[in-house]
Amino acid sequence: MKFFLSLLFSLSVLCGSAVNCFSLDREAFTFTNYNLDIRIDPAQQRLEARGRIALRNDSQTPQKVAVLQISSSLHWSSIRSDGDTLQFVLQPYTSDIDHTGALSEALVTLPRPVPPKALIDLDIGYEGVIVLDGTRLIRAGAPESDAHSIDWDQISLNFTAVRGVGYVEWYPVATESVSLSEENSLSEVVDRWKARHADSAMSIVLKNTIDQTILFSGSPDGFVYQSDEKIGKMGAFSMVRFGTSVPTFVLANYGRIDVKGGSSVFYFSNHEEVAKSFAETVARLDPIPGGSGSSQLQVADVPDPNISEFVSEGLLLLPLKASVTEEDRLALVYAIAKERLARIHREWISEGLAHCEQAIDLENRRGRAAALSYLEAHRSVLIAAEKSIAHEDGNQEGDRNSLIQSTDEVYVASKAMWVWWMLGDMLHQKDPGLFTLVYNPGEDKEPSYVQRLIEKPSQRDLGWFFDDWVYHDRGLPDFKIDSAFTRKLLPEGYMVTITVQNMGAAGAEVPLVVKSAGEEVTKRLLIRGNSNTIVRVETVNVPEEIVVNDGSIPESDFSNNTFKIDPGEIAK
């Protein structure tokens, strides 16, 4: 009878928990601070973590239960508050936010309800293994080899690399379930997580049981040193705004080449020569001339040549192959720019400029056509995003999807890249990132700060541009040459009167080119949204063709940008 009553009580607790889980707000708390001590045992592929996390209730109601999630290959050992052990219910939680396709979720009963905006500290402990695992991708239909080239995170004796949220939940998080079978599900949840935790901080002490190089995607607190505890190497690191990046740690037997200015290239022993080429390339690159001090980028080799490059705060992981390829160079340009722009906390600025620097690098080396081709390769992503936004908003003005509010990283990066490129063209400034020379993070308290900073030296009113492209989401322009009238001038030459229409809601300053035999005449036209502009262009030879937009403005439809002039219709 006693056993039966005990079993009945246990079932009632579990049933009650199930009811609570059904209505649980997993994103009620924001993790404002992590202070973790992580011990890595590569021989056992094992991670042990102890530390303290701070949670803030950002919901509208008091919260009695907190959700803590880690990778399903890890397990919870303790959760305490103010020295008292807290009760928690453990359950598996299916979610493709982790490479295993599942999470180990703890539903923690807090000692008291936490009011809105109030904080609570929790002392935590968890441990387990992190092995190469392509479960979520294989389950979605990917071949095993491809899955392991995408989800390559693991702890192992020869090489350890573990990325955070969206890859391996090696630190506690709390998110809704993600399924790779649902389009954009993963990116939406991860982007939402990063937006919520943009101002959160992480302090971490990494301990390795063997003597290997320790790298982390943050700033070293002091230096990496030999531990008196004889546990191998140990290092302390911090990330002030870890939510805008992906906390990542790397352990390996690396050689090292330091680059003048503060960057370093870490390589495996058989890649020393190509590492020297990478170091020389890093030394030559200067994406943000005169920017905020020297770059302190860590470029680290990875053993799988099929792995795509990965960038986190101050860290670039990529395979060092036989030579520095075009893709490698662009990855270096982006990573160095991101490192130098780290003090700028607005994602549309740092992400947009870093990608714009890639286009500028191409233009400097291979000409404008190469840069425009690079931009064009990203236009389809932007068009698809804008169409999706228009559908969600019912074709109304979507302020929540503006560059200053959107949480969609891909959309923000793509659109912001075009914004900075357009600003460079409008202001006749080769590198729009030069404005960062006078950028002061302490003064950037409102979005218009950047606008004023750019307007001041140019003496131009850019309010209309920022309204259409940054503060609001008004979609993309759609330029069309509505009509063209050509007449012969005396004693020689021709005059073309052109009407250009913008059928989109966003305005832009667009180039217009009138072509004739051996001659091209270019004008720049400011055409506001849903309006038209008339311009007159003189040519020496008989005009043959008119083209609006050379590809430097992201518009929704390029098919109506060309107008052929019929020689028989030229007025005498």
Beta strands, then each sheet from edge to edge (+ up, - down):
strand 1: 29-41
strand 2: 46-57
strand 3: 63-71
strand 4: 74-81
strand 5: 84-85
strand 6: 88-94
strand 7: 102-114
strand 8: 119-129
strand 9: 159-163
strand 10: 201-208
strand 11: 213-216
strand 12: 219-220
strand 13: 225-226
strand 14: 233-239
strand 15: 248-252
strand 16: 255-258
strand 17: 264-267
strand 18: 298-300
strand 19: 310-312
strand 20: 315-317
strand 21: 479-488
strand 22: 494-502
strand 23: 508-516
strand 24: 519-527
strand 25: 531-539
strand 26: 543-548
strand 27: 562-564
sheet 1: 5+ 4- 8+ 2- 1+ 10+ 14- 12+
sheet 2: 5+ 4- 8+ 2- 1+ 10+ 14- 13+
sheet 3: 3+ 7- 6+
sheet 4: 9+ 15- 11+
sheet 5: 16+ 17- 18- 20- 19+
sheet 6: 21+ 22- 25+
sheet 7: 24+ 23- 26+ 27-
end
